[in-house]
């Protein structure tokens, strides 16, 4: 009976250490709702494509890693509602001059184009896969990011986002759970 109670306590501690889920929503006004079985986002816009296969005859490029990506077609846009984050990261496939990232923070709104960001990095703009870049947007001191908008005036804007990273408190809970398990195991032996 004591073993059952100790096991229940360990399971409860481990449940507290689960990583926080991060929900992101993409939307476009006056569009029918369509949801995809993806852990990072849902979409409600006909101008957005979602998948891992190419649309050029006999050509298919797999995204970096085993992940799906978001493809914003010409004239489309996608909003990511961010819950007051200090930073936001995404993988930008073949940045082009007609791709735009608009970041809304508690301090204001900033817009960046593919041309601006790549020229600052000394890279060329032109949709070549060797220019795929991982970008992290950091909020200014005392500010948080509340929304990120991706848009394209050409064809097209390809991006992928990372999963939520556990916060330091989550790691602390996990360490506490492991310490509790070690304590129970040692107590059982002694």
Residue pairs with C-beta under 8 A, 6 or more apart in sequence:
6 184
9 180
9 184
10 177
10 180
10 181
10 184
13 173
13 176
13 177
13 180
13 181
14 174
14 177
16 173
16 177
17 170
17 173
17 174
17 176
17 177
18 170
19 164
19 165
19 166
19 170
20 164
20 166
20 167
20 170
21 164
22 40
22 83
22 163
22 164
24 40
24 41
24 80
24 81
24 82
24 161
25 41
25 42
25 79
25 80
25 81
26 41
26 42
26 43
26 44
26 45
26 48
26 70
26 78
26 79
26 80
27 43
27 44
27 45
27 78
27 79
28 44
28 45
28 46
28 47
28 48
28 76
28 77
28 78
31 44
31 45
31 46
32 44
32 46
33 44
34 42
34 43
34 44
35 42
35 43
36 42
36 43
36 50
38 50
38 68
39 163
40 161
40 163
41 70
41 80
41 161
43 50
43 70
43 78
45 76
45 77
45 78
47 72
47 73
47 74
47 75
47 76
47 77
48 70
48 71
48 72
48 73
48 76
48 78
49 70
49 71
49 73
49 156
50 68
50 69
50 70
50 71
51 68
51 69
51 71
52 62
52 63
52 67
52 68
52 69
53 60
54 60
54 61
61 129
63 69
63 91
63 93
63 160
64 91
64 132
64 160
67 160
68 160
69 91
69 93
69 158
69 159
69 160
70 78
70 150
70 158
70 159
70 160
70 161
71 156
71 157
71 158
72 78
72 150
72 151
72 152
72 156
72 157
72 158
72 159
73 152
73 155
73 156
74 152
74 153
74 154
74 155
74 156
75 152
75 153
76 151
76 152
76 156
76 157
77 149
77 150
77 151
77 152
78 149
78 150
78 151
79 147
79 148
79 149
80 88
80 147
80 148
80 149
80 150
80 161
81 146
81 147
82 88
82 145
82 146
82 147
82 148
84 106
84 144
84 145
84 146
85 139
85 144
85 145
86 138
86 139
86 144
86 145
87 136
87 137
87 138
87 139
87 145
88 103
88 136
88 137
88 145
88 148
89 134
89 135
89 136
89 137
89 161
89 162
90 134
90 135
90 148
90 159
90 160
90 161
90 162
91 132
91 133
91 134
91 135
91 159
91 160
91 161
91 162
92 99
92 114
92 132
92 133
92 134
92 135
92 158
92 159
93 129
93 132
93 158
93 159
93 160
94 127
94 128
94 129
94 131
94 132
94 158
95 114
95 117
95 118
95 125
95 127
95 131
95 132
95 133
96 114
96 115
96 125
96 126
96 127
96 152
96 154
96 157
97 113
97 114
97 115
97 125
97 154
98 113
98 114
98 152
98 153
98 154
99 113
99 114
99 150
99 151
99 152
99 154
99 157
100 111
100 112
100 113
100 114
100 149
100 150
100 151
100 152
100 153
101 111
101 112
101 113
101 117
101 135
101 137
101 148
101 149
101 150
102 109
102 110
102 111
102 112
102 148
102 149
102 151
103 109
103 110
103 111
103 112
103 137
103 145
103 147
103 148
103 149
104 145
104 146
104 147
104 148
104 149
105 139
105 140
105 143
105 144
105 145
105 146
106 139
106 143
106 144
106 146
107 139
107 140
107 142
107 143
114 125
115 125
117 133
117 135
118 124
118 125
118 131
118 133
119 125
121 133
123 131
123 133
124 131
125 131
137 145
137 148
139 145
150 157
150 159
151 157
